[in-house]
Amino acid sequence: MPALKDLVNLTRLAKPLTWEEGIRILERDRYRCQYCGLDGAASFENSLIMSVDFVVPRAHKGKKDSSNLVAACRPCILLKGRRIFRDFEEAKAHMLDRLAKLHKQWEAKVARLRVKSATA
């Protein structure tokens, strides 16, 4: 159980978005992930993974205003997590770098699997 002094320092998080607020952000950004560029309007499958991200996370007092909200795919939101960045451009650069590294790791793993299955 938290101590009373810990409870005094708690702050309210920004409320989550309503459906209408989320749709407005997605439409503003044309259903495109602002981190990796995934086009949510290109296919039904892509549209299913689109969401809205708080650039400065709610857990770090991120505000629920349009300058702090961007359309993003769920994989990018997951990779970004609760990290704090100076601005959106720093967040985007981090995400692109992280995605490139993960892609390289994936390619190496798939190549090893192909070699293994070819020799079996």
MMTF fields as JSON, N, C-alpha, C and O atoms, coordinates in Angstrom:
{
  "mmtfVersion": "1.0.0",
  "mmtfProducer": "UNKNOWN",
  "numBonds": 479,
  "numAtoms": 480,
  "numGroups": 120,
  "numChains": 1,
  "numModels": 1,
  "chainsPerModel": [1],
  "groupsPerChain": [120],
  "chainIdList": ["A"],
  "bondAtomList": [4, 2, 8, 6, 12, 10, 16, 14, 20, 18, 24, 22, 28, 26, 32, 30, 36, 34, 40, 38, 44, 42, 48, 46, 52, 50, 56, 54, 60, 58, 64, 62, 68, 66, 72, 70, 76, 74, 80, 78, 84, 82, 88, 86, 92, 90, 96, 94, 100, 98, 104, 102, 108, 106, 112, 110, 116, 114, 120, 118, 124, 122, 128, 126, 132, 130, 136, 134, 140, 138, 144, 142, 148, 146, 152, 150, 156, 154, 160, 158, 164, 162, 168, 166, 172, 170, 176, 174, 180, 178, 184, 182, 188, 186, 192, 190, 196, 194, 200, 198, 204, 202, 208, 206, 212, 210, 216, 214, 220, 218, 224, 222, 228, 226, 232, 230, 236, 234, 240, 238, 244, 242, 248, 246, 252, 250, 256, 254, 260, 258, 264, 262, 268, 266, 272, 270, 276, 274, 280, 278, 284, 282, 288, 286, 292, 290, 296, 294, 300, 298, 304, 302, 308, 306, 312, 310, 316, 314, 320, 318, 324, 322, 328, 326, 332, 330, 336, 334, 340, 338, 344, 342, 348, 346, 352, 350, 356, 354, 360, 358, 364, 362, 368, 366, 372, 370, 376, 374, 380, 378, 384, 382, 388, 386, 392, 390, 396, 394, 400, 398, 404, 402, 408, 406, 412, 410, 416, 414, 420, 418, 424, 422, 428, 426, 432, 430, 436, 434, 440, 438, 444, 442, 448, 446, 452, 450, 456, 454, 460, 458, 464, 462, 468, 466, 472, 470, 476, 474],
  "bondOrderList": [1, 1, 1, 1, 1, 1, 1, 1, 1, 1, 1, 1, 1, 1, 1, 1, 1, 1, 1, 1, 1, 1, 1, 1, 1, 1, 1, 1, 1, 1, 1, 1, 1, 1, 1, 1, 1, 1, 1, 1, 1, 1, 1, 1, 1, 1, 1, 1, 1, 1, 1, 1, 1, 1, 1, 1, 1, 1, 1, 1, 1, 1, 1, 1, 1, 1, 1, 1, 1, 1, 1, 1, 1, 1, 1, 1, 1, 1, 1, 1, 1, 1, 1, 1, 1, 1, 1, 1, 1, 1, 1, 1, 1, 1, 1, 1, 1, 1, 1, 1, 1, 1, 1, 1, 1, 1, 1, 1, 1, 1, 1, 1, 1, 1, 1, 1, 1, 1, 1],
  "groupList": [{"groupName": "MET", "atomNameList": ["N", "CA", "C", "O"], "elementList": ["N", "C", "C", "O"], "formalChargeList": [0, 0, 0, 0], "bondAtomList": [1, 0, 2, 1, 3, 2], "bondOrderList": [1, 1, 2], "singleLetterCode": "M", "chemCompType": "L-PEPTIDE LINKING"}, {"groupName": "PRO", "atomNameList": ["N", "CA", "C", "O"], "elementList": ["N", "C", "C", "O"], "formalChargeList": [0, 0, 0, 0], "bondAtomList": [1, 0, 2, 1, 3, 2], "bondOrderList": [1, 1, 2], "singleLetterCode": "P", "chemCompType": "L-PEPTIDE LINKING"}, {"groupName": "ALA", "atomNameList": ["N", "CA", "C", "O"], "elementList": ["N", "C", "C", "O"], "formalChargeList": [0, 0, 0, 0], "bondAtomList": [1, 0, 2, 1, 3, 2], "bondOrderList": [1, 1, 2], "singleLetterCode": "A", "chemCompType": "L-PEPTIDE LINKING"}, {"groupName": "LEU", "atomNameList": ["N", "CA", "C", "O"], "elementList": ["N", "C", "C", "O"], "formalChargeList": [0, 0, 0, 0], "bondAtomList": [1, 0, 2, 1, 3, 2], "bondOrderList": [1, 1, 2], "singleLetterCode": "L", "chemCompType": "L-PEPTIDE LINKING"}, {"groupName": "LYS", "atomNameList": ["N", "CA", "C", "O"], "elementList": ["N", "C", "C", "O"], "formalChargeList": [0, 0, 0, 0], "bondAtomList": [1, 0, 2, 1, 3, 2], "bondOrderList": [1, 1, 2], "singleLetterCode": "K", "chemCompType": "L-PEPTIDE LINKING"}, {"groupName": "ASP", "atomNameList": ["N", "CA", "C", "O"], "elementList": ["N", "C", "C", "O"], "formalChargeList": [0, 0, 0, 0], "bondAtomList": [1, 0, 2, 1, 3, 2], "bondOrderList": [1, 1, 2], "singleLetterCode": "D", "chemCompType": "L-PEPTIDE LINKING"}, {"groupName": "VAL", "atomNameList": ["N", "CA", "C", "O"], "elementList": ["N", "C", "C", "O"], "formalChargeList": [0, 0, 0, 0], "bondAtomList": [1, 0, 2, 1, 3, 2], "bondOrderList": [1, 1, 2], "singleLetterCode": "V", "chemCompType": "L-PEPTIDE LINKING"}, {"groupName": "ASN", "atomNameList": ["N", "CA", "C", "O"], "elementList": ["N", "C", "C", "O"], "formalChargeList": [0, 0, 0, 0], "bondAtomList": [1, 0, 2, 1, 3, 2], "bondOrderList": [1, 1, 2], "singleLetterCode": "N", "chemCompType": "L-PEPTIDE LINKING"}, {"groupName": "THR", "atomNameList": ["N", "CA", "C", "O"], "elementList": ["N", "C", "C", "O"], "formalChargeList": [0, 0, 0, 0], "bondAtomList": [1, 0, 2, 1, 3, 2], "bondOrderList": [1, 1, 2], "singleLetterCode": "T", "chemCompType": "L-PEPTIDE LINKING"}, {"groupName": "ARG", "atomNameList": ["N", "CA", "C", "O"], "elementList": ["N", "C", "C", "O"], "formalChargeList": [0, 0, 0, 0], "bondAtomList": [1, 0, 2, 1, 3, 2], "bondOrderList": [1, 1, 2], "singleLetterCode": "R", "chemCompType": "L-PEPTIDE LINKING"}, {"groupName": "TRP", "atomNameList": ["N", "CA", "C", "O"], "elementList": ["N", "C", "C", "O"], "formalChargeList": [0, 0, 0, 0], "bondAtomList": [1, 0, 2, 1, 3, 2], "bondOrderList": [1, 1, 2], "singleLetterCode": "W", "chemCompType": "L-PEPTIDE LINKING"}, {"groupName": "GLU", "atomNameList": ["N", "CA", "C", "O"], "elementList": ["N", "C", "C", "O"], "formalChargeList": [0, 0, 0, 0], "bondAtomList": [1, 0, 2, 1, 3, 2], "bondOrderList": [1, 1, 2], "singleLetterCode": "E", "chemCompType": "L-PEPTIDE LINKING"}, {"groupName": "GLY", "atomNameList": ["N", "CA", "C", "O"], "elementList": ["N", "C", "C", "O"], "formalChargeList": [0, 0, 0, 0], "bondAtomList": [1, 0, 2, 1, 3, 2], "bondOrderList": [1, 1, 2], "singleLetterCode": "G", "chemCompType": "PEPTIDE LINKING"}, {"groupName": "ILE", "atomNameList": ["N", "CA", "C", "O"], "elementList": ["N", "C", "C", "O"], "formalChargeList": [0, 0, 0, 0], "bondAtomList": [1, 0, 2, 1, 3, 2], "bondOrderList": [1, 1, 2], "singleLetterCode": "I", "chemCompType": "L-PEPTIDE LINKING"}, {"groupName": "TYR", "atomNameList": ["N", "CA", "C", "O"], "elementList": ["N", "C", "C", "O"], "formalChargeList": [0, 0, 0, 0], "bondAtomList": [1, 0, 2, 1, 3, 2], "bondOrderList": [1, 1, 2], "singleLetterCode": "Y", "chemCompType": "L-PEPTIDE LINKING"}, {"groupName": "CYS", "atomNameList": ["N", "CA", "C", "O"], "elementList": ["N", "C", "C", "O"], "formalChargeList": [0, 0, 0, 0], "bondAtomList": [1, 0, 2, 1, 3, 2], "bondOrderList": [1, 1, 2], "singleLetterCode": "C", "chemCompType": "L-PEPTIDE LINKING"}, {"groupName": "GLN", "atomNameList": ["N", "CA", "C", "O"], "elementList": ["N", "C", "C", "O"], "formalChargeList": [0, 0, 0, 0], "bondAtomList": [1, 0, 2, 1, 3, 2], "bondOrderList": [1, 1, 2], "singleLetterCode": "Q", "chemCompType": "L-PEPTIDE LINKING"}, {"groupName": "SER", "atomNameList": ["N", "CA", "C", "O"], "elementList": ["N", "C", "C", "O"], "formalChargeList": [0, 0, 0, 0], "bondAtomList": [1, 0, 2, 1, 3, 2], "bondOrderList": [1, 1, 2], "singleLetterCode": "S", "chemCompType": "L-PEPTIDE LINKING"}, {"groupName": "PHE", "atomNameList": ["N", "CA", "C", "O"], "elementList": ["N", "C", "C", "O"], "formalChargeList": [0, 0, 0, 0], "bondAtomList": [1, 0, 2, 1, 3, 2], "bondOrderList": [1, 1, 2], "singleLetterCode": "F", "chemCompType": "L-PEPTIDE LINKING"}, {"groupName": "HIS", "atomNameList": ["N", "CA", "C", "O"], "elementList": ["N", "C", "C", "O"], "formalChargeList": [0, 0, 0, 0], "bondAtomList": [1, 0, 2, 1, 3, 2], "bondOrderList": [1, 1, 2], "singleLetterCode": "H", "chemCompType": "L-PEPTIDE LINKING"}],
  "groupTypeList": [0, 1, 2, 3, 4, 5, 3, 6, 7, 3, 8, 9, 3, 2, 4, 1, 3, 8, 10, 11, 11, 12, 13, 9, 13, 3, 11, 9, 5, 9, 14, 9, 15, 16, 14, 15, 12, 3, 5, 12, 2, 2, 17, 18, 11, 7, 17, 3, 13, 0, 17, 6, 5, 18, 6, 6, 1, 9, 2, 19, 4, 12, 4, 4, 5, 17, 17, 7, 3, 6, 2, 2, 15, 9, 1, 15, 13, 3, 3, 4, 12, 9, 9, 13, 18, 9, 5, 18, 11, 11, 2, 4, 2, 19, 0, 3, 5, 9, 3, 2, 4, 3, 19, 4, 16, 10, 11, 2, 4, 6, 2, 9, 3, 9, 6, 4, 17, 2, 8, 2],
  "groupIdList": [1, 2, 3, 4, 5, 6, 7, 8, 9, 10, 11, 12, 13, 14, 15, 16, 17, 18, 19, 20, 21, 22, 23, 24, 25, 26, 27, 28, 29, 30, 31, 32, 33, 34, 35, 36, 37, 38, 39, 40, 41, 42, 43, 44, 45, 46, 47, 48, 49, 50, 51, 52, 53, 54, 55, 56, 57, 58, 59, 60, 61, 62, 63, 64, 65, 66, 67, 68, 69, 70, 71, 72, 73, 74, 75, 76, 77, 78, 79, 80, 81, 82, 83, 84, 85, 86, 87, 88, 89, 90, 91, 92, 93, 94, 95, 96, 97, 98, 99, 100, 101, 102, 103, 104, 105, 106, 107, 108, 109, 110, 111, 112, 113, 114, 115, 116, 117, 118, 119, 120],
  "secStructList": [7, 7, 7, 2, 2, 2, 2, 2, 6, 7, 7, 7, 7, 7, 7, 7, 7, 7, 2, 2, 2, 2, 2, 2, 2, 2, 2, 2, 6, 6, 6, 5, 7, 6, 6, 6, 7, 7, 5, 6, 6, 1, 7, 2, 2, 2, 2, 2, 6, 3, 3, 3, 3, 3, 1, 1, 7, 4, 4, 4, 6, 7, 7, 7, 1, 4, 4, 4, 3, 3, 3, 3, 3, 2, 2, 2, 2, 2, 2, 2, 6, 6, 7, 7, 7, 1, 1, 2, 2, 2, 2, 2, 2, 2, 2, 2, 2, 2, 2, 2, 2, 2, 2, 2, 2, 2, 2, 2, 2, 2, 2, 2, 2, 2, 2, 2, 2, 2, 2, 7],
  "xCoordList": [0.841, 0.0, 0.886, 1.811, 0.612, 1.462, 1.297, 0.229, 2.378, 2.347, 1.551, 1.428, 1.012, 0.215, 1.011, 0.474, 2.297, 3.118, 3.238, 3.362, 3.202, 3.255, 1.959, 1.979, 0.847, -0.445, -0.603, -1.288, 0.01, -0.096, 0.561, 0.123, 1.596, 2.351, 1.767, 2.301, 0.687, 0.083, -0.572, -1.138, -0.49, -1.168, -2.095, -1.862, -3.138, -4.093, -3.498, -2.843, -3.732, -3.332, -4.356, -5.523, -3.902, -4.849, -5.81, -5.412, -7.06, -8.053, -7.765, -7.271, -8.079, -7.906, -8.835, -9.793, -8.528, -9.314, -10.665, -10.835, -11.611, -12.892, -12.718, -11.737, -13.681, -13.643, -13.554, -12.761, -14.362, -14.405, -13.07, -12.605, -12.46, -11.154, -10.098, -9.28, -10.12, -9.164, -9.336, -8.355, -10.575, -10.845, -10.356, -9.796, -10.557, -10.08, -8.567, -8.069, -7.828, -6.367, -5.976, -5.107, -6.603, -6.295, -6.581, -5.787, -7.698, -8.026, -7.04, -6.617, -6.673, -5.696, -4.398, -3.806, -3.951, -2.689, -2.875, -1.953, -4.083, -4.418, -4.163, -3.717, -4.454, -4.326, -2.922, -2.767, -1.915, -0.526, 0.249, 0.193, 0.984, 1.805, 2.85, 3.617, 2.872, 3.786, 5.211, 6.128, 5.413, 6.761, 7.382, 8.472, 6.699, 7.299, 6.718, 7.292, 5.585, 4.993, 4.002, 3.509, 3.689, 2.728, 1.417, 0.887, 0.906, -0.337, -1.517, -1.758, -2.244, -3.384, -4.537, -5.427, -4.548, -5.626, -5.295, -6.132, -4.095, -3.676, -4.358, -4.572, -4.698, -5.351, -6.142, -5.907, -7.068, -7.868, -6.969, -7.157, -5.983, -5.08, -4.305, -4.141, -3.829, -3.112, -4.032, -3.61, -5.277, -6.196, -6.451, -6.707, -6.381, -6.642, -5.578, -5.85, -4.369, -3.312, -3.044, -2.096, -3.878, -3.695, -4.341, -5.389, -3.69, -4.173, -3.662, -3.128, -3.829, -3.336, -2.359, -2.627, -1.223, -0.19, -0.032, -0.13, 0.212, 0.609, 2.119, 2.847, 2.617, 4.061, 4.745, 5.685, 4.286, 4.711, 3.666, 2.501, 4.063, 3.088, 2.251, 2.696, 1.053, 0.152, 0.811, 0.628, 1.575, 2.229, 3.269, 3.689, 3.682, 4.646, 4.0, 4.645, 2.733, 1.966, 1.757, 1.619, 1.733, 1.447, 0.023, -0.91, -0.141, -1.449, -2.254, -1.709, -3.557, -4.459, -4.82, -5.979, -3.819, -4.106, -3.483, -2.575, -3.977, -3.603, -2.106, -1.598, -1.387, 0.055, 0.818, 1.977, 0.177, 0.823, 0.274, 0.656, -0.598, -1.218, -0.875, -0.916, -0.535, -0.229, -0.828, -0.994, -1.147, -1.554, -0.314, 0.767, -0.479, 0.656, 0.148, -0.967, 0.983, 0.626, 0.972, 1.853, 0.279, 0.491, 1.91, 2.437, 2.562, 3.958, 4.86, 5.71, 4.683, 5.508, 5.181, 6.082, 3.909, 3.523, 4.156, 4.653, 4.139, 4.727, 6.232, 6.766, 6.915, 8.372, 8.739, 9.747, 7.944, 8.218, 8.027, 8.817, 6.982, 6.734, 6.524, 5.863, 7.085, 6.927, 8.135, 8.3, 8.973, 10.162, 9.77, 8.725, 10.635, 10.427, 11.457, 12.639, 10.999, 11.872, 11.708, 10.68, 12.729, 12.651, 11.515, 10.814, 11.345, 10.294, 9.925, 10.514, 8.949, 8.467, 9.56, 9.655, 10.385, 11.432, 12.434, 12.897, 12.77, 13.666, 12.992, 13.636, 11.705, 10.958, 10.931, 11.152, 10.664, 10.602, 11.961, 12.026, 13.042, 14.379, 14.699, 15.27, 14.334, 14.559, 13.792, 14.333, 12.536, 11.704, 12.253, 12.305, 12.656, 13.192, 14.483, 14.704, 15.339, 16.581, 16.281, 16.878, 15.369, 14.989, 14.376, 14.69, 13.508, 12.897, 13.947, 13.874, 14.918, 15.977, 16.793, 17.124, 17.119, 17.885, 17.077, 17.607, 15.803, 14.961, 14.806, 14.768, 14.717, 14.593, 15.845, 15.751, 17.024, 18.286, 18.339, 18.733, 17.938, 17.931, 16.976, 17.296, 15.821, 14.829, 15.379, 15.242, 16.011, 16.572, 17.635, 17.669, 18.493, 19.54, 18.922, 19.372, 17.908, 17.26, 16.572, 16.686, 15.876, 15.197, 16.22, 15.99, 17.34, 18.379, 18.924, 19.133, 19.158, 19.637, 18.603, 18.962, 17.322, 16.275, 16.216, 16.011, 16.393, 16.369, 17.529, 17.361, 18.707, 19.872, 19.653, 19.951, 19.126, 18.881, 17.875, 18.071, 16.793, 15.793, 16.276, 15.825, 17.187, 17.726, 18.68, 18.785, 19.369, 20.318, 19.649, 20.249, 18.425, 17.73, 17.148, 16.539],
  "yCoordList": [-1.177, 0.0, 1.24, 1.333, 2.219, 3.404, 4.263, 4.321, 4.917, 5.827, 7.066, 7.394, 7.751, 8.951, 10.008, 10.683, 10.156, 11.171, 10.867, 11.789, 9.567, 9.198, 9.565, 9.954, 9.441, 9.753, 11.245, 11.639, 12.074, 13.523, 13.978, 14.954, 13.285, 13.689, 13.162, 13.462, 12.386, 11.853, 12.972, 13.907, 12.867, 13.826, 13.058, 11.886, 13.719, 13.088, 12.985, 13.909, 11.854, 11.68, 12.356, 12.501, 12.768, 13.271, 12.141, 10.979, 12.484, 11.455, 10.864, 11.553, 9.579, 8.993, 9.68, 10.36, 9.487, 10.124, 9.471, 8.275, 10.266, 9.705, 9.175, 9.482, 8.379, 7.845, 8.991, 8.931, 10.023, 11.15, 11.902, 12.292, 12.103, 12.781, 11.963, 12.515, 10.65, 9.786, 9.814, 9.874, 9.77, 9.82, 11.139, 11.155, 12.24, 13.546, 13.553, 14.087, 12.957, 12.904, 12.007, 12.375, 10.835, 9.939, 10.613, 10.493, 11.317, 12.023, 13.144, 13.341, 13.881, 14.97, 14.431, 15.047, 13.261, 12.669, 11.693, 10.966, 11.692, 10.871, 9.384, 8.683, 8.92, 7.506, 6.96, 5.789, 7.799, 7.39, 7.498, 8.52, 6.418, 6.429, 7.536, 7.564, 8.428, 9.559, 9.17, 9.976, 7.949, 7.48, 6.714, 7.061, 5.669, 4.811, 5.033, 4.568, 5.738, 6.018, 4.988, 5.112, 3.97, 2.959, 3.63, 4.467, 3.263, 3.85, 3.015, 1.922, 3.523, 2.817, 2.707, 1.881, 3.522, 3.474, 2.538, 2.336, 1.97, 1.124, -0.233, -0.822, -0.731, -2.036, -2.141, -1.405, -3.064, -3.306, -3.71, -3.241, -4.586, -5.046, -3.879, -3.809, -2.963, -1.786, -0.918, -0.382, -0.782, 0.073, -0.472, 0.294, -1.785, -2.399, -2.083, -2.147, -1.742, -1.486, 0.005, 0.373, 0.853, 2.291, 2.736, 2.231, 3.687, 4.223, 5.65, 6.215, 6.221, 7.573, 7.488, 6.816, 8.17, 8.143, 9.509, 10.536, 9.515, 10.726, 10.834, 9.971, 11.874, 12.032, 12.085, 11.33, 12.964, 12.932, 12.068, 12.457, 10.903, 9.961, 10.55, 11.432, 10.05, 10.473, 10.247, 11.042, 9.166, 8.849, 9.896, 9.96, 10.711, 11.788, 13.146, 14.086, 13.242, 14.486, 15.009, 16.216, 14.112, 14.506, 15.022, 14.406, 16.129, 16.769, 16.153, 15.612, 16.252, 15.747, 16.899, 17.308, 17.418, 18.435, 17.993, 17.162, 18.552, 18.047, 18.134, 17.364, 19.04, 19.134, 17.982, 17.74, 17.265, 16.15, 14.8, 13.757, 14.811, 13.584, 13.352, 14.277, 12.113, 11.763, 10.404, 9.551, 10.218, 8.901, 8.013, 8.432, 6.795, 5.876, 4.441, 4.138, 3.573, 2.158, 1.576, 2.078, 0.537, -0.043, -0.581, -0.468, -1.17, -1.587, -0.411, -0.553, 0.739, 1.901, 2.386, 2.754, 2.388, 2.801, 1.864, 2.312, 0.575, -0.403, -0.193, -0.236, 0.034, 0.239, 1.544, 1.601, 2.573, 3.862, 3.772, 4.322, 3.078, 2.913, 4.249, 5.141, 4.378, 5.599, 6.517, 7.418, 6.296, 7.147, 8.602, 8.914, 9.472, 10.914, 11.436, 11.103, 12.245, 12.859, 14.372, 14.875, 15.09, 16.566, 17.062, 18.012, 16.401, 16.815, 15.639, 14.562, 15.873, 14.804, 14.314, 13.112, 15.205, 14.801, 13.847, 12.907, 14.076, 13.16, 11.796, 10.759, 11.798, 10.545, 9.787, 8.576, 10.489, 9.848, 9.266, 8.145, 10.003, 9.511, 8.258, 7.302, 8.264, 7.09, 5.886, 4.783, 6.107, 5.013, 4.437, 3.218, 5.291, 4.811, 4.029, 3.011, 4.503, 3.797, 2.44, 1.431, 2.422, 1.175, 0.178, -1.011, 0.658, -0.223, -0.787, -1.958, 0.028, -0.443, -1.548, -2.548, -1.371, -2.399, -3.696, -4.786, -3.569, -4.759, -5.472, -6.701, -4.7, -5.287, -6.082, -7.174, -5.536, -6.239, -7.554, -8.591, -7.497, -8.705, -9.749, -10.937, -9.3, -10.2, -10.852, -12.06, -10.032, -10.58, -11.633, -12.67, -11.388, -12.35, -13.642, -14.731, -13.534, -14.725, -15.529, -16.754, -14.864, -15.541, -16.202, -17.314, -15.537, -16.119, -17.395, -18.386, -17.39, -18.602, -19.723, -20.883, -19.381, -20.394, -20.991, -22.194, -20.156, -20.654, -21.592, -22.628, -21.236, -22.092, -23.414, -24.478, -23.339, -24.544, -25.46, -26.674, -24.888, -25.714, -26.25, -27.307, -25.535, -25.995, -27.175, -28.052, -27.187, -28.282, -29.479, -30.55, -29.311, -30.429, -31.416, -32.402],
  "zCoordList": [0.0, 0.0, 0.0, 0.807, -0.913, -0.974, 0.277, 0.886, 0.629, 1.768, 1.39, 0.21, 2.386, 2.154, 1.401, 0.523, 1.744, 1.059, -0.438, -1.244, -0.821, -2.238, -2.956, -4.124, -2.264, -2.87, -3.121, -4.065, -2.304, -2.453, -3.752, -4.359, -4.176, -5.364, -6.67, -7.738, -6.617, -7.833, -8.636, -8.07, -9.945, -10.822, -11.742, -12.039, -12.187, -13.097, -14.485, -14.967, -15.12, -16.508, -17.403, -17.037, -18.587, -19.576, -19.903, -19.985, -20.087, -20.398, -21.768, -22.661, -21.93, -23.261, -24.266, -23.897, -25.504, -26.567, -26.741, -26.504, -27.155, -27.573, -28.995, -29.671, -29.43, -30.794, -31.808, -32.748, -31.617, -32.552, -32.585, -33.656, -31.426, -31.381, -32.12, -32.857, -31.921, -32.605, -34.113, -34.854, -34.564, -36.005, -36.591, -37.687, -35.882, -36.37, -36.564, -37.555, -35.611, -35.73, -36.901, -37.691, -37.027, -38.143, -39.478, -40.411, -39.583, -40.83, -41.103, -42.242, -40.062, -40.229, -40.815, -41.702, -40.309, -40.756, -41.923, -42.293, -42.492, -43.655, -43.453, -44.362, -42.243, -41.887, -42.166, -42.512, -42.019, -42.25, -40.945, -40.26, -40.602, -39.388, -39.521, -40.483, -38.568, -38.612, -38.242, -38.399, -37.754, -37.431, -38.589, -39.045, -39.073, -40.104, -41.493, -42.478, -41.593, -42.893, -43.387, -44.509, -42.591, -43.013, -43.42, -42.689, -44.576, -45.087, -44.61, -45.123, -43.639, -43.088, -44.056, -43.857, -45.106, -46.092, -47.257, -48.137, -47.275, -48.394, -48.399, -49.458, -47.215, -47.148, -45.848, -44.89, -45.846, -44.647, -43.486, -42.363, -43.748, -42.702, -42.097, -40.879, -42.941, -42.428, -41.573, -40.548, -41.991, -41.238, -39.837, -38.908, -39.686, -38.381, -37.345, -36.147, -37.781, -36.806, -36.585, -35.892, -37.174, -36.972, -35.666, -35.265, -35.019, -33.755, -33.631, -34.586, -32.458, -32.189, -31.031, -30.036, -31.157, -30.132, -29.494, -30.167, -28.194, -27.481, -27.652, -27.161, -28.339, -28.541, -27.181, -26.933, -26.3, -24.906, -24.209, -24.13, -23.704, -23.147, -22.016, -21.282, -21.899, -20.822, -19.467, -18.545, -19.344, -18.076, -17.687, -16.531, -18.645, -18.381, -18.592, -19.056, -18.251, -18.305, -19.722, -19.925, -20.699, -22.074, -22.187, -21.671, -22.849, -22.975, -24.109, -25.071, -23.963, -24.997, -25.929, -26.005, -26.634, -27.647, -28.962, -28.988, -30.037, -31.369, -31.646, -32.462, -30.999, -31.242, -30.583, -30.919, -29.645, -28.97, -29.451, -28.92, -30.429, -30.919, -32.377, -33.189, -32.706, -34.097, -34.433, -33.562, -35.703, -36.182, -36.162, -36.576, -35.681, -35.608, -35.679, -35.254, -36.22, -36.23, -34.855, -34.157, -34.493, -33.16, -32.965, -31.858, -33.997, -33.778, -33.385, -32.506, -34.024, -33.664, -32.251, -31.498, -31.894, -30.545, -29.522, -28.488, -29.807, -28.907, -28.766, -27.658, -29.888, -29.842, -29.135, -28.431, -29.313, -28.681, -27.176, -26.409, -26.759, -25.331, -24.636, -25.169, -23.453, -22.651, -22.745, -21.922, -23.736, -23.874, -24.083, -24.654, -23.607, -23.754, -24.751, -24.672, -25.674, -26.679, -26.61, -26.158, -27.061, -27.048, -27.926, -27.581, -29.069, -29.999, -30.894, -30.814, -31.733, -32.604, -33.541, -33.787, -34.068, -35.019, -34.371, -35.017, -33.114, -32.403, -32.219, -32.376, -31.887, -31.738, -33.06, -33.089, -34.14, -35.456, -35.843, -36.349, -35.615, -35.938, -35.124, -35.65, -33.852, -33.004, -33.552, -33.638, -33.919, -34.407, -35.712, -35.876, -36.628, -37.903, -37.698, -38.353, -36.789, -36.477, -35.849, -36.223, -34.909, -34.225, -35.208, -35.163, -36.091, -37.097, -38.049, -38.42, -38.449, -39.351, -38.682, -39.319, -37.396, -36.674, -36.547, -36.762, -36.199, -36.084, -37.425, -37.478, -38.507, -39.844, -40.193, -40.752, -39.864, -40.118, -39.333, -39.867, -38.067, -37.239, -37.823, -37.869, -38.262, -38.848, -40.113, -40.306, -40.987, -42.232, -41.939, -42.601, -40.968, -40.616, -40.101, -40.459, -39.276, -38.733, -39.839, -39.874, -40.72, -41.829, -42.75, -43.225, -43.007, -43.858, -43.225, -43.925, -41.908, -41.222, -41.321, -41.524, -41.178, -41.285, -42.68, -42.838, -43.684, -45.077, -45.34, -45.983, -44.844, -45.022, -44.314, -44.856, -43.09, -42.303, -42.993, -43.032, -43.54, -44.208, -45.547, -45.988, -46.2, -47.483, -47.282, -48.14, -46.144, -45.881, -45.231, -45.136, -44.785, -44.104, -45.069, -44.652]
}
